[in-house]
Amino acid sequence: MNLILQNSARVQYYTYLDTIFDAVAEFESYWYLISELEYNQCEDPRLLSELIIISGAELKTIVEKEHIQFIWGVLSAFTEKPTEVPDELPFADGNPEFWKGSPQPQAPGAKFEIVCFDSSLTLFIGVPEPMAEKLRRLYPDILDLDAENLKRANNSPKSDAAKPRNLG
């Protein structure tokens, strides 16, 4: 399931992950490869690298203690600690793949991704349905990203040209 959290009446500031980790306890059970990380402030040295591999429990502790707003970042979730780093790191800034069709996690073997996008929205790519349901309860106005991408594609001038016209 792909979801997009934006324009929500229930969110004051986007890409704060502490609320999400509280609402969906399963997020703690994964390992995360974090790439393209940019945030407002954090004193914890575990988040000072260009590439981070961290357990969900450690990440939850950090985000709760530091109250970090992630500006950019891709959190690729794995059931076991990753032992290899992908040749091409997952990225958010300038990634067109989020905005068409049904996006997939970028890192090989990742179960899902949490994408912090310019502190203005959060994407959940490939999240299992039970976790998606908890996110929907937390944010009733969260949207299905695939459906939004389909609407966007159907409203584009290119797709209008491809539609059959009634020649009457």
C-alpha positions in Angstrom: 0.0 0.0 0.0 1.3 3.4 -1.0 0.1 6.4 1.0 0.7 10.1 1.0 0.2 12.4 4.1 -0.2 16.0 3.1 -2.7 18.8 3.6 -3.9 17.0 6.8 -6.0 18.7 9.4 -4.3 16.5 11.9 -0.7 17.5 11.2 0.8 20.7 12.4 4.3 19.9 11.1 5.1 17.2 8.6 7.9 14.7 8.8 8.0 14.4 12.5 8.1 10.7 12.9 7.6 10.3 16.7 3.8 10.3 16.4 4.0 7.7 13.6 6.2 5.4 15.6 3.9 5.7 18.5 0.8 4.8 16.5 2.3 2.0 14.5 4.4 -0.1 16.9 5.5 -2.4 14.1 7.8 0.3 12.7 10.1 -0.5 15.7 10.6 -4.1 14.6 12.4 -3.2 11.4 15.9 -2.1 10.5 16.3 1.1 8.6 18.8 2.2 6.0 18.5 6.0 6.0 19.7 8.0 3.0 19.5 11.6 1.9 18.9 12.7 5.5 18.5 16.3 6.3 16.8 17.5 9.5 16.2 20.5 11.6 18.3 19.6 14.6 19.7 16.5 16.4 22.4 16.0 18.9 22.5 12.2 18.6 25.7 11.1 16.8 23.9 8.0 15.3 22.3 10.3 12.8 25.3 12.3 11.8 26.5 10.0 9.0 25.7 10.3 5.3 24.3 6.8 5.4 22.8 5.3 8.5 21.8 1.8 9.4 19.8 1.7 12.6 17.2 -0.4 14.4 13.7 0.8 14.6 13.8 0.7 18.4 16.9 3.0 18.4 15.3 5.3 15.8 12.2 5.6 17.9 14.2 6.5 20.9 16.1 9.2 19.0 13.0 10.8 17.4 11.2 10.9 20.7 14.1 12.4 22.6 15.3 14.8 20.0 11.8 15.7 18.4 13.4 15.9 15.0 11.7 17.2 11.9 13.2 15.4 9.0 13.3 17.7 6.0 14.5 15.1 3.5 15.2 11.4 4.0 14.4 7.9 2.8 14.0 5.3 5.5 14.2 1.9 3.8 12.8 -0.8 6.1 14.3 -4.3 6.3 13.3 -7.3 8.5 17.0 -7.9 9.2 20.0 -5.6 9.5 21.2 -4.8 6.0 24.7 -6.1 5.3 25.1 -4.5 1.9 24.6 -0.9 0.8 22.8 -0.5 -2.6 25.0 1.0 -5.4 22.4 3.7 -5.9 21.1 5.1 -2.6 17.4 5.7 -2.3 16.6 9.4 -2.7 13.6 11.7 -2.4 14.6 15.1 -3.8 13.9 15.2 -7.5 12.7 11.6 -7.6 10.0 11.4 -10.3 9.1 7.8 -9.6 6.9 8.8 -6.6 4.5 10.7 -8.8 3.6 8.0 -11.3 1.9 4.6 -11.1 2.5 2.5 -8.1 5.9 3.3 -6.7 8.1 0.6 -5.2 10.8 0.7 -2.5 14.1 1.8 -4.0 16.5 -0.3 -2.0 16.7 -3.9 -3.2 15.2 -6.2 -0.5 13.5 -3.3 1.4 10.0 -4.2 2.6 8.8 -0.6 2.5 9.9 3.1 2.7 9.0 6.1 4.7 9.9 9.1 2.7 10.3 12.6 4.3 9.7 15.0 1.4 10.9 18.6 1.9 9.2 18.8 5.3 5.9 19.2 3.5 4.6 15.6 3.1 5.4 12.0 4.1 5.1 9.1 1.7 4.7 5.5 2.8 5.8 3.2 -0.1 4.9 -0.5 0.1 3.6 -0.4 3.7 1.8 -3.6 4.6 -2.0 -3.3 4.9 -2.2 -3.7 8.7 0.3 -0.8 9.2 -1.5 1.2 6.5 -4.8 0.7 8.5 -3.2 2.1 11.6 -1.9 5.1 9.7 -5.5 5.7 8.3 -6.8 5.6 11.9 -4.2 8.1 13.0 -4.7 10.3 9.9 -8.2 9.8 8.5 -7.3 12.2 5.7 -4.2 10.3 4.5 -4.5 9.5 0.8 -3.8 6.5 -1.4 -0.8 7.6 -3.4 -1.5 5.2 -6.3 -5.0 6.7 -6.7 -3.6 10.2 -6.5 -1.0 9.3 -9.2 -3.8 8.0 -11.4 -5.8 11.2 -11.0 -2.8 13.2 -11.8 -2.1 11.1 -15.0 -5.7 11.4 -16.1 -5.6 15.2 -15.7 -2.4 15.7 -17.6 -2.6 17.3 -21.1 -0.7 14.3 -22.5 -3.3 11.9 -21.3 -6.1 14.1 -22.6 -4.7 13.9 -26.1 -4.8 10.1 -25.9 -8.4 10.0 -24.9 -10.9 9.1 -27.7 -13.0 12.0 -28.8 -16.7 12.0 -29.6 -16.7 13.0 -33.3 -20.5 13.3 -33.1 
